[in-house]
Amino acid sequence: ALSVVVLAVTRDLPSAAWGPAAVTGLVHVPYTACLAWAYDRGDFSVAYPIARGSGAVLSALGGVVLLDDSLGVWSAIAIATVAAGMALLAFGAHRPQIALALVVGLTIGIYTVNDSHAVREYGATYAFAVFALIGASTTILGVATRRARPMIATMRAGWRRYALTGAMVAASYFLVLVA
Protein backbone atom coordinates (compact mmCIF):
# COMPACT_ATOMS: atom_id res chain seq x y z
CA ALA A 1 0.00 0.00 0.00
CA LEU A 2 2.82 2.40 0.87
CA SER A 3 4.50 1.73 -2.47
CA VAL A 4 1.31 2.65 -4.29
CA VAL A 5 1.11 5.94 -2.39
CA VAL A 6 4.76 6.77 -3.13
CA LEU A 7 4.37 5.93 -6.81
CA ALA A 8 1.16 7.95 -7.10
CA VAL A 9 2.62 11.02 -5.38
CA THR A 10 5.95 10.91 -7.22
CA ARG A 11 4.66 10.13 -10.73
CA ASP A 12 5.28 13.73 -11.87
CA LEU A 13 8.64 13.97 -10.12
CA PRO A 14 11.46 14.40 -12.66
CA SER A 15 13.74 11.39 -12.95
CA ALA A 16 16.71 13.58 -11.99
CA ALA A 17 15.19 13.97 -8.50
CA TRP A 18 15.80 10.30 -7.74
CA GLY A 19 19.59 10.86 -7.73
CA PRO A 20 19.59 13.17 -4.71
CA ALA A 21 16.97 10.94 -3.07
CA ALA A 22 19.32 7.97 -3.54
CA VAL A 23 22.14 9.97 -1.93
CA THR A 24 19.96 10.60 1.11
CA GLY A 25 18.92 6.95 1.18
CA LEU A 26 22.55 5.83 1.11
CA VAL A 27 23.64 8.38 3.73
CA HIS A 28 21.03 6.92 6.06
CA VAL A 29 23.00 3.66 6.22
CA PRO A 30 25.94 5.14 8.18
CA TYR A 31 23.50 7.48 9.95
CA THR A 32 21.49 4.54 11.29
CA ALA A 33 24.49 2.38 12.13
CA CYS A 34 26.50 5.12 13.85
CA LEU A 35 23.49 6.41 15.77
CA ALA A 36 22.84 2.92 17.16
CA TRP A 37 26.51 2.49 18.01
CA ALA A 38 26.65 5.89 19.73
CA TYR A 39 23.61 4.99 21.84
CA ASP A 40 25.15 1.61 22.70
CA ARG A 41 28.47 3.10 23.78
CA GLY A 42 27.37 5.79 26.16
CA ASP A 43 24.79 8.13 27.50
CA PHE A 44 21.83 8.96 25.26
CA SER A 45 21.70 12.43 26.83
CA VAL A 46 25.16 13.07 25.38
CA ALA A 47 24.95 11.31 22.02
CA TYR A 48 21.58 12.66 20.92
CA PRO A 49 22.17 16.39 21.45
CA ILE A 50 25.67 16.22 19.97
CA ALA A 51 24.41 14.34 16.91
CA ARG A 52 21.44 16.66 16.38
CA GLY A 53 23.34 19.82 17.31
CA SER A 54 26.28 19.11 15.04
CA GLY A 55 23.85 18.16 12.26
CA ALA A 56 22.07 21.50 12.64
CA VAL A 57 25.34 23.45 12.69
CA LEU A 58 26.68 21.62 9.63
CA SER A 59 23.36 22.04 7.82
CA ALA A 60 23.38 25.77 8.43
CA LEU A 61 27.01 26.13 7.33
CA GLY A 62 26.43 23.84 4.33
CA GLY A 63 23.46 25.97 3.34
CA VAL A 64 25.64 29.06 3.35
CA VAL A 65 28.53 27.47 1.47
CA LEU A 66 26.63 25.26 -0.99
CA LEU A 67 23.14 26.73 -1.35
CA ASP A 68 23.88 30.44 -1.11
CA ASP A 69 21.80 30.79 2.05
CA SER A 70 22.52 33.72 4.31
CA LEU A 71 22.77 33.87 8.08
CA GLY A 72 21.81 36.84 10.17
CA VAL A 73 23.35 37.85 13.46
CA TRP A 74 20.82 35.84 15.49
CA SER A 75 21.49 32.75 13.40
CA ALA A 76 25.24 33.10 13.98
CA ILE A 77 24.60 33.50 17.73
CA ALA A 78 22.40 30.39 17.69
CA ILE A 79 25.09 28.37 15.90
CA ALA A 80 27.72 29.51 18.40
CA THR A 81 25.40 28.65 21.29
CA VAL A 82 24.74 25.16 19.95
CA ALA A 83 28.47 24.59 19.39
CA ALA A 84 29.25 25.75 22.93
CA GLY A 85 26.56 23.47 24.35
CA MET A 86 27.96 20.50 22.45
CA ALA A 87 31.45 21.27 23.74
CA LEU A 88 30.14 21.31 27.32
CA LEU A 89 28.33 18.01 26.80
CA ALA A 90 31.46 16.44 25.30
CA PHE A 91 33.60 17.42 28.27
CA GLY A 92 34.33 14.21 30.16
CA ALA A 93 32.24 12.00 27.83
CA HIS A 94 33.60 8.86 26.19
CA ARG A 95 35.52 9.79 23.06
CA PRO A 96 34.17 6.94 20.90
CA GLN A 97 30.63 8.06 21.67
CA ILE A 98 31.47 11.67 20.80
CA ALA A 99 33.15 10.60 17.55
CA LEU A 100 30.16 8.47 16.56
CA ALA A 101 27.73 11.27 17.44
CA LEU A 102 29.76 13.66 15.27
CA VAL A 103 29.68 11.19 12.38
CA VAL A 104 25.91 11.08 12.79
CA GLY A 105 25.90 14.89 12.76
CA LEU A 106 27.92 14.84 9.55
CA THR A 107 25.39 12.51 7.92
CA ILE A 108 22.55 14.77 9.10
CA GLY A 109 24.33 17.76 7.59
CA ILE A 110 24.85 15.92 4.30
CA TYR A 111 21.28 14.71 3.88
CA THR A 112 19.76 17.99 5.05
CA VAL A 113 21.73 20.13 2.61
CA ASN A 114 21.17 17.57 -0.15
CA ASP A 115 17.43 17.45 0.50
CA SER A 116 17.14 21.22 0.91
CA HIS A 117 18.68 21.71 -2.52
CA ALA A 118 16.53 18.97 -4.08
CA VAL A 119 13.24 20.22 -2.64
CA ARG A 120 14.04 23.71 -3.96
CA GLU A 121 14.80 22.21 -7.35
CA TYR A 122 12.06 19.57 -7.64
CA GLY A 123 9.34 20.58 -5.19
CA ALA A 124 7.86 19.16 -2.04
CA THR A 125 6.91 15.80 -3.57
CA TYR A 126 10.64 15.03 -3.60
CA ALA A 127 10.23 14.14 0.08
CA PHE A 128 8.21 11.06 -0.85
CA ALA A 129 11.06 9.75 -3.00
CA VAL A 130 13.37 10.26 -0.03
CA PHE A 131 11.07 8.32 2.29
CA ALA A 132 10.92 5.41 -0.14
CA LEU A 133 14.69 5.21 -0.57
CA ILE A 134 15.45 5.61 3.13
CA GLY A 135 13.07 2.73 3.82
CA ALA A 136 14.78 0.63 1.16
CA SER A 137 18.32 1.40 2.34
CA THR A 138 17.65 0.79 6.03
CA THR A 139 15.84 -2.45 5.18
CA ILE A 140 18.81 -3.57 3.11
CA LEU A 141 21.08 -2.68 6.05
CA GLY A 142 18.96 -4.86 8.33
CA VAL A 143 19.06 -7.77 5.91
CA ALA A 144 22.80 -7.36 5.29
CA THR A 145 23.49 -7.44 9.04
CA ARG A 146 21.41 -10.60 9.43
CA ARG A 147 18.53 -8.93 11.20
CA ALA A 148 15.82 -9.89 8.69
CA ARG A 149 14.04 -12.34 11.00
CA PRO A 150 13.89 -10.00 13.99
CA MET A 151 12.78 -7.17 11.67
CA ILE A 152 9.94 -9.29 10.28
CA ALA A 153 8.87 -10.46 13.74
CA THR A 154 8.92 -6.91 15.08
CA MET A 155 6.92 -5.57 12.13
CA ARG A 156 4.32 -8.32 12.48
CA ALA A 157 3.88 -7.62 16.17
CA GLY A 158 3.85 -3.83 16.02
CA TRP A 159 2.99 -2.86 12.46
CA ARG A 160 0.27 -0.39 13.49
CA ARG A 161 2.59 1.48 15.82
CA TYR A 162 5.38 1.49 13.22
CA ALA A 163 3.02 2.67 10.48
CA LEU A 164 1.81 5.55 12.66
CA THR A 165 5.34 6.44 13.74
CA GLY A 166 6.58 6.29 10.15
CA ALA A 167 3.76 8.54 8.98
CA MET A 168 4.53 11.05 11.72
CA VAL A 169 8.26 11.04 10.94
CA ALA A 170 7.52 11.43 7.22
CA ALA A 171 5.09 14.28 7.88
CA SER A 172 7.50 16.12 10.15
CA TYR A 173 10.42 15.82 7.71
CA PHE A 174 8.14 16.85 4.85
CA LEU A 175 7.21 20.00 6.82
CA VAL A 176 10.87 20.70 7.58
CA LEU A 177 11.77 20.47 3.90
CA VAL A 178 8.88 22.69 2.88
CA ALA A 179 9.79 25.26 5.55
Residue pairs with C-beta under 8 A, 6 or more apart in sequence:
2 135
3 132
5 128
6 128
6 129
6 131
6 132
9 125
9 128
10 125
10 128
10 129
10 132
12 125
13 122
13 123
13 125
13 126
13 128
13 129
14 122
16 122
17 118
17 121
17 122
17 126
17 129
18 129
18 133
20 114
20 115
20 117
20 118
20 126
21 118
21 126
21 129
21 130
21 132
21 133
22 133
23 110
23 111
23 114
24 111
24 114
24 115
24 130
24 133
24 134
25 130
25 133
25 134
25 136
25 137
26 137
27 107
27 110
27 111
27 114
28 107
28 111
28 134
28 137
28 138
29 137
29 138
29 140
29 141
30 103
30 107
31 104
31 107
31 108
31 111
32 138
32 141
33 141
34 100
34 101
34 103
34 104
34 107
35 47
35 51
35 100
35 104
37 100
38 47
38 51
38 97
38 100
38 101
38 104
39 47
39 48
41 47
41 94
41 96
41 97
41 100
42 93
42 94
42 96
42 97
43 93
43 97
46 89
46 90
46 93
46 97
46 98
46 101
47 97
47 100
47 101
47 104
48 101
49 85
49 86
49 89
50 86
50 89
50 90
50 98
50 101
50 102
50 105
51 101
51 102
51 104
51 105
51 108
52 105
52 108
53 82
53 83
53 85
53 86
53 105
54 86
54 101
54 102
54 104
54 105
54 106
54 108
54 109
55 104
55 105
55 106
55 107
55 108
55 109
55 112
56 82
56 108
57 79
57 82
57 83
57 86
57 105
57 109
58 105
58 106
58 108
58 109
58 110
58 112
58 113
59 108
59 109
59 112
59 113
59 116
60 69
60 71
60 75
60 79
61 79
61 109
62 109
62 110
62 112
62 113
63 69
63 113
63 116
64 70
64 71
66 113
66 117
67 113
67 116
67 117
67 120
71 79
90 98
115 126
115 127
115 130
115 177
116 177
118 126
118 130
119 126
119 127
119 177
119 178
124 174
124 177
124 178
126 177
127 170
127 173
127 174
127 177
127 178
130 173
131 170
131 173
139 151
142 148
142 151
143 151
154 162
155 162
